[in-house]
Amino acid sequence: MSDTNPEGAYIKVKVVPINGRGNLSNGTGTLSATGVLSCGHFASDDLPEIGKSYNIAGEHQGRLYEFPGWKCTHSGPTSDFKAQP
């Protein structure tokens, strides 16, 4: 779980691949208590790649939060990302 990013819903989510594919602009996301950030809705021809790193940002209650270098753990229209130790 992230120490600085609160759990809950995020809007205006942007996902940018560090290496690979899977761009998202103006998406939505949810950060769970287990530290998994689920983001979507990715286009079927531009899904994130499992094991690849992404820089993610989104708004939660009017404040911008960043998730730098999070790895994709599940790929689909809604994909999951997790911080790396």
Secondary structure, DSSP 4 states (H G I P E B T S, - for coil): --SSSPSEEEEEEEEEESSS---EEEEEEEE-TTSEEEEE---TTS---TT-EEEEEEEETTEEEEEEEEEEEE-SSEEEEE---
